[in-house]
Amino acid sequence: MIPLAGLSAGEHRYEFVIGDAFFAHLSYAEIEKGDLKVDLLLDKRDNMIKLNFLFEGTVEVMCDRCADNFNLALEGENSLYLKYGDHYLEESEDVIVLPADQHQFDISQLLYEYIVLLLPLRKVHPEDEDGNSLCNPEVIAKLNSMSVSESVDPRWEALRKLKNDE
C-alpha cells in the first residue's frame, strides 16, 4: 500500500524488495520465487499521480526446454497514471481512476502483473561462456535420441496419388 492522502505535491521515492514471501502470498502466481528490487517514483500533481516503476532482479522459472528451474534475470520499467473521479475505473492499461476519498492504493497486484509482463515468451537456460546450453544434459540427450521418423504415412501417399490422377 502506498499512501495518497497527505502527500505533498511533487516527487516521492519508494523502494520495495520483492522476495519469495510476496509470491507465496499470491495463490495463483506463476512465479513462486524471486529476488527483485523495485524503485517507485511517485509524482503527485493537483489532478493526477504518475507512478513510474523500475524493476531489477531475478525470478525462478521453469525452463521450457528441459523443465528444470533456473534464475532468470529481469529488468524493466512501467508507468501508471492515477486520476481522481467518482468511482474506481480502469480506463486503460496505464490509467486508473480512483474515488476522490481513497487514501491509499494497493500496488501488489500491479507489481505482480508488471513482473509477469517482463518474462520472455520462451524461457530457457542461458548459455555458458563457450556457447553451451546450461539445460539438464540428461533431458537434452533424451530429446536428441528421440528423432522423428521421416517415413511417410501410406494413407497420405494414397491421397496424394488420387490428387495427382485428377
Summary of the structure (lengths in Angstrom):
residues: 166
radius of gyration: 24.7
end to end distance: 71.4
largest distance: 82.8
contacts: 396
relative contact order: 0.16
helix: 23%
strand: 41%
